[in-house]
Amino acid sequence: MVSLVGYTNAGKSTLMNVLTKAGVLEEDKLFATLDPVLRKMRLDDGTEFLLVDTVGFISGLPHDFVHAFRSTLEETKNSDLILHVVDGSDPEAAEQFAVVNEVLASIGADEVPSIVVVNKLDAASDDVAVPVGENTVMISAKYKRGIDELKEKIASALQK
């Protein structure tokens, strides 16, 4: 199982649609998708897995909301891989990345292998601080750029 996680409006649903043709609502608003969406995915090398689109993370939520979303996100800790989607065009990308990591740690999912997917490459500015490393891929889900590289990284991670 592979889980898509990320701050709200990072492009998780758009990426889910690009990868699986899931038909998930894509809208620029808080909590446009509240229910997790699960689709089977098959890579070119024959690797099959379930891809889960989770609810978007956000900081400063009231305690009751955090508790409700936590139960929705609990399954993330059972994933074989996490795709942490980051909005590369947002000036607060680094802070949003940290919020998501804090929540993942609080539910026990911080030990799950992950790939950082920096999305919205087409709109990113040079001064946005985003995590970059071996397990990072830069994409534009909207324009389907970097998707083949992402699929290769997923296949490689699932084979380990």
LOMARBA-86359 format. One line per 4 residues: number of its first residue (from 1); their letters; for each residue x, z, y of N, C-alpha, C, CB. Coordinates in steps of 0.001 Angstrom, whole numbers. Atoms other than C-alpha are relative to their C-alpha. Glycine has a CB too. Layout:
N
NUM) A) X/Z/Y/X/Z/Y/X/Z/Y/X/Z/Y | ...
***
This chain:
160
1) MVSL) 842/0/-1169/0/0/0/892/0/1238/-960/1215/-5 | -715/105/-1277/1243/-915/3486/-992/348/1098/616/-1443/215 | 879/-434/-1085/-252/804/6544/506/-488/1345/-125/1519/12 | -281/358/-1390/-381/-578/10071/-333/1211/858/-819/-1269/455
5) VGYT) 243/-1100/-923/17/2240/12581/548/-389/1366/653/1324/-512 | -508/262/-1335/593/2259/16311/-931/555/1043/201/-1481/217 | 776/-468/-1137/-606/3359/19692/-1156/-968/230/888/127/1275 | 1151/853/-224/-3986/2004/20731/387/-1215/861/-1132/799/668
9) NAGK) -244/1282/-677/-3909/-1627/21961/1399/-574/-223/-226/165/1468 | -1325/560/300/-503/-2325/20391/-101/-1357/-673/789/954/-888 | 192/1289/660/-1965/-5288/18508/-112/87/-1507/1116/-905/346 | 130/-176/1451/-2546/-3857/15028/-1078/-907/-584/-318/1457/-329
13) STLM) 1101/816/520/-5874/-5623/14559/331/-1486/67/-1286/283/781 | -416/1402/-103/-4482/-8930/15806/980/-339/-1110/633/-286/1377 | -966/223/1078/-1589/-8602/13372/-698/-23/-1353/1089/1086/16 | 766/-24/1252/-3994/-7694/10559/-695/-1341/-214/-1041/1150/12
17) NVLT) 689/1291/97/-5976/-10852/11306/965/-1141/-291/-759/-289/1286 | -998/1052/235/-2852/-13022/11407/487/41/-1448/1196/156/972 | -545/-134/1349/-1587/-11646/8099/-1034/-232/-1092/602/1361/-170 | 985/21/1087/-4864/-11531/6167/-1292/-743/309/-336/1386/-375
21) KAGV) 1267/621/-419/-7580/-13394/8101/-1172/964/-213/-244/-1317/-783 | 974/-1068/250/-9507/-10096/7996/-1242/-81/876/653/1329/203 | 1143/62/-903/-11783/-10867/10932/-283/1307/712/-1212/-417/-753 | 141/-1282/-688/-11160/-7468/12537/-211/-259/1493/1253/907/-238
25) LEED) 244/110/-1437/-12488/-7044/16090/1297/213/774/-1068/1017/451 | -1162/-122/-877/-9725/-7618/18648/-529/133/1422/980/-1234/-143 | 511/-237/-1347/-10574/-6065/21989/924/956/725/-1441/559/-40 | -887/-829/-802/-8538/-4543/24808/-768/1201/548/623/-820/1151
29) KLFA) 652/-1234/-425/-10225/-1151/24880/314/1088/-1018/-1541/-196/153 | -267/-1120/888/-9776/2301/23421/-966/0/-1174/-93/1318/762 | 779/-169/1215/-10969/2687/19855/-953/-1152/-278/-770/1267/78 | 822/1169/323/-12293/-862/19513/-271/-39/-1500/694/-1310/462
33) TLDP) 200/-93/1440/-11804/-360/15779/232/1447/-417/952/-973/-774 | -96/-1399/413/-12516/3112/14448/125/158/-1511/-1207/764/489 | -69/-85/1455/-12826/2398/10740/1249/-696/-513/-1251/-614/-639 | -1140/685/602/-9738/1649/8672/-483/-1262/-728/757/946/-978
37) VLRK) 323/1249/674/-9765/-1919/7332/1071/-232/-1059/-82/-1204/1012 | -897/184/1131/-8214/-2706/3953/-161/-1422/-526/-285/1045/-1118 | 33/1355/545/-7271/-6198/2733/1175/-193/-958/40/-1058/1140 | -1062/353/924/-5253/-7546/-167/842/-1097/645/-575/-460/-1379
41) MRLD) -907/997/-574/-2205/-9539/884/995/-447/-1054/740/564/1238 | -978/574/932/84/-11836/-1055/1056/-744/814/-692/-962/-1040 | -1100/659/-694/3507/-12878/213/428/-1240/-777/1192/967/184 | -447/1246/615/5194/-16214/-553/745/219/-1316/886/-750/959
45) DGTE) -757/-272/1230/7374/-14562/-3230/-883/561/-1116/1133/975/292 | 927/-497/1002/4255/-13389/-5087/-306/1482/108/535/-283/-1340 | 246/-1431/-188/4408/-9762/-3918/-1409/209/538/1047/623/960 | 1353/-318/-440/887/-8370/-3603/-82/1471/367/-1033/-347/-1094
49) FLLV) 193/-1379/-428/-171/-5220/-1787/-1278/95/812/1209/504/819 | 1135/-245/-869/-3024/-3659/138/533/304/1396/-888/1169/-539 | -370/-233/-1388/-2684/-3780/3927/-1150/745/664/319/-1342/745 | 1005/-842/-635/-4525/-1058/5858/239/24/1505/31/1435/-585
53) DTVG) -37/-89/-1455/-5282/-1262/9588/-627/1340/377/-756/-1212/683 | 485/-1337/-344/-5600/2326/10872/-496/46/1441/1106/1043/-211 | 456/-222/-1365/-7187/3692/14036/1215/126/930/-895/1272/82 | -1098/-98/-961/-5015/3483/17172/274/1434/422/-304/-836/1218
57) FISG) -406/-1333/-441/-3080/6554/18258/-108/63/1520/1455/337/-473 | 17/-204/-1447/-3363/8020/21741/376/1454/269/-1405/-350/617 | -387/-1382/-315/-1919/11102/23425/-1093/683/806/1334/32/778 | 905/-790/-817/-3919/13906/24997/-1447/2/-442/65/-476/1368
61) LPHD) 1378/-45/480/-7005/13651/22808/-462/1442/-167/-133/-758/-1329 | 524/-1330/295/-9278/16691/22555/220/357/-1472/-1496/74/349 | -327/-486/1338/-8592/18816/19462/-945/-555/-1073/-42/1518/-18 | 965/485/995/-11814/17727/17671/263/-1458/-369/-1431/152/528
65) FVHA) -318/1393/279/-10864/14063/18006/1255/-106/-853/179/-780/1302 | -1253/21/759/-7349/14708/16754/-278/364/-1451/1040/974/617 | 335/-428/1357/-8766/16533/13726/-727/-1112/-760/-864/1270/38 | 761/1072/646/-11215/13693/12960/906/-1177/-351/-1147/-470/910
69) FRST) -878/1127/271/-8560/10993/13252/1071/355/-1015/642/-481/1279 | -1018/-439/956/-6057/13043/11276/-484/-259/-1427/329/1505/198 | 516/224/1346/-8327/12869/8235/-2/-1490/-328/-1417/582/-139 | -43/1449/209/-8550/9086/8689/1419/-467/-295/-551/-736/1226
73) LEET) -1402/415/138/-4753/8846/8894/713/623/-1191/748/343/1246 | -648/-712/1110/-4016/11182/5961/511/-948/-1086/-972/997/-615 | -403/927/1064/-3838/8238/3544/1313/-705/315/-1087/-1032/-231 | -1239/656/-393/-902/6863/5512/1194/598/-724/199/101/1504
77) KNSD) -1130/-643/676/1383/9396/3858/142/-445/-1450/-153/1505/53 | -67/523/1366/553/7791/488/432/-1464/-38/-1350/152/-681 | -420/1403/-72/1713/4361/1665/1394/-183/-575/-37/-500/1447 | -1343/364/446/4713/2598/213/844/-461/1184/-64/-1103/-1075
81) LILH) -679/519/-1181/5553/1195/3651/-933/141/1193/432/-1487/-202 | 751/-61/-1261/4452/1720/7244/536/-1072/931/105/1417/664 | -354/933/-1068/4426/-1051/9835/-425/664/1298/-690/-1421/-189 | 262/-716/-1256/4722/818/13145/7/-1036/1127/1075/1145/258
85) VVDG) 158/1039/-1017/3379/-1639/15733/131/624/1386/-1369/-721/-151 | -281/-478/-1354/4686/-1112/19282/-316/-1128/981/1494/472/141 | 304/980/-1044/3394/-2894/22396/1239/-186/864/-1223/452/867 | -1235/268/-730/6603/-4420/23750/-211/-336/1460/730/-1111/-649
89) SDPE) 274/332/-1405/4868/-5313/27017/-382/1231/820/-1115/-1035/84 | 446/-1203/-707/3880/-1744/27897/1195/792/523/-860/882/-926 | -1109/-784/-553/6218/150/30265/135/1386/-646/-186/158/1498 | -38/-1305/654/5340/3319/28321/197/-120/-1512/-1280/765/293
93) AAEQ) -177/246/1440/6273/1834/24922/807/1097/-685/682/-1338/-218 | -842/-1028/620/8983/4436/24240/-783/1300/-189/1258/257/855 | 808/-1214/105/6598/7329/24950/-1075/-157/-1074/-646/335/1357 | 1028/260/1001/3876/5737/22818/596/19/-1405/-682/-1347/269
97) FAVV) -716/-12/1277/6369/5211/19994/217/1450/-454/1366/-748/122 | -248/-1414/313/7233/8920/20163/-1293/713/-408/633/713/1212 | 1287/-624/338/3543/9975/20096/-385/-352/-1436/-1115/-457/987 | 351/433/1357/2925/7939/16949/903/694/-1019/118/-1543/-135
101) NEVL) -924/-675/920/6042/9372/15304/-327/1481/-160/1433/-157/490 | 389/-1412/76/4912/12909/16159/-1204/190/-916/-316/544/1401 | 1192/-97/847/1531/12323/14531/369/-281/-1456/-1099/-986/480 | -424/303/1378/3147/10731/11470/702/1205/-614/937/-1236/-28
105) ASIG) -696/-1193/505/5397/13777/11121/-992/1120/-290/1059/481/1013 | 951/-1101/167/2455/16154/11517/-887/-172/-1232/-869/123/1236 | 813/223/1203/583/14518/8600/868/-211/-1237/-918/-1208/199 | -897/135/1142/3670/14301/6389/336/-1429/-364/-595/663/-1173
109) ADEV) -278/1409/281/4111/10542/6672/1340/-456/564/-1105/-864/562 | -1263/386/-623/7493/10614/8419/1085/-357/-1012/489/1113/882 | -978/350/1036/9341/10180/5101/-291/-1352/-638/25/1072/-1074 | 362/1308/550/7554/6915/4256/873/-1062/673/-1531/-307/214
113) PSIV) -798/1075/-614/9823/3875/4756/-840/-774/1015/549/-964/-1087 | 756/703/-1029/8873/1955/7881/779/-1153/601/-406/957/1086 | -532/1112/-779/9423/-1216/9830/-630/123/1378/-306/-1413/-673 | 514/-7/-1366/9100/-1129/13618/-290/-1452/380/1023/671/1007
117) VVNK) 441/1345/-358/7118/-4186/14713/-271/-11/1498/-1276/-431/-817 | 175/69/-1453/7597/-4809/18428/-816/-1252/287/1391/-24/764 | 954/1075/-213/4581/-6915/19336/-74/-379/1482/-1383/409/-516 | 225/530/-1355/3626/-8910/22428/1316/-444/625/-682/1060/897
121) LDAA) -1296/520/-455/7091/-10402/22661/-179/-1019/1117/763/-635/-1169 | 278/1014/-1021/5542/-13186/24757/-225/603/1379/-1211/-811/-396 | 289/-642/-1282/4659/-10643/27482/969/1136/320/-1416/527/3 | -930/-1130/-183/7530/-8144/27113/943/-257/1154/805/257/-1280
125) SDDV) -1002/108/-1051/9805/-7438/30033/1318/558/-531/-452/756/1291 | -1323/-407/463/13534/-6850/29665/270/1488/153/1043/-764/736 | -290/-1404/-261/13367/-3287/30975/-827/983/-838/-224/282/1443 | 785/-882/854/10966/-1934/28334/893/538/-1109/-1230/-743/-592
129) AVPV) -834/-648/1016/12761/570/26120/-779/91/-1302/457/1412/464 | 629/-47/1321/11775/-76/22515/1093/213/-1038/-812/-1309/-297 | -998/-222/1037/13515/988/19339/421/-1318/-643/-541/959/-1063 | -518/1215/618/15742/-1732/17920/993/409/-1074/665/-944/1056
133) GENT) -916/-300/1094/17577/-1669/14627/-251/-926/-1166/-138/1454/-441 | 114/827/1203/17823/-3085/11132/-1446/-130/-465/850/582/-1121 | 1394/12/427/14201/-2170/10413/-955/-286/1143/-354/1313/-635 | 828/396/-1141/12855/-3718/13612/-168/-1512/-19/631/472/1348
137) VMIS) 249/1431/-132/11247/-7113/14022/-816/-216/1271/-744/-575/-1262 | 680/336/-1241/10111/-8695/17279/-979/-1139/-294/1024/-399/1124 | 1016/1016/278/6851/-10658/17106/-922/-202/1192/-817/386/-1229 | 1179/179/-833/3966/-12087/19044/-1119/-346/-975/205/-1127/1121
141) AKYK) 1108/250/926/910/-11699/16821/-936/-1055/586/-777/1312/-299 | 906/932/-676/-1154/-13619/19380/445/-1450/-189/-82/330/1493 | -523/1363/116/1109/-16667/19186/689/-264/-1338/970/-269/1124 | -516/119/1366/2202/-16101/15563/1499/-262/-39/-724/-1108/-728
145) RGID) -1463/108/-12/5901/-15834/16436/600/1207/-714/543/-100/1460 | -682/-1073/703/8188/-13791/14195/-714/469/-1263/176/1149/916 | 803/-434/1151/5566/-13510/11440/746/-237/-1313/-1350/-740/-21 | -757/264/1239/7768/-15142/8770/1102/1036/-196/613/-1419/29
149) ELKE) -1039/-1034/96/10601/-12713/9558/-615/1343/-403/753/140/1346 | 684/-1239/367/8140/-9819/9344/-350/-1/-1485/-1270/187/848 | 350/96/1421/6912/-11013/5953/1236/181/-882/-667/-1356/-299 | -1255/-170/757/10528/-11231/4731/414/1466/-31/1131/-856/617
153) KIAS) -361/-1421/-58/11189/-7658/5883/-936/842/-869/-37/503/1454 | 955/-712/852/8016/-6450/4164/372/-185/-1462/-1441/-494/256 | -361/274/1401/9004/-8144/907/1254/763/-399/214/-1507/-219 | -1248/-695/275/12496/-6709/1093/-219/1509/-134/1016/-288/1104
157) ALQK) 258/-1444/18/11229/-3194/1841/-779/413/-1248/-771/417/1258 | 804/-340/1173/8689/-3260/-992/782/-154/-1302/-1242/-868/-46 | -825/175/1199/11337/-4425/-3476/979/1151/-205/766/-1308/82 | -981/-1101/103/13563/-1410/-2724/-527/1160/-775/415/474/1363
***
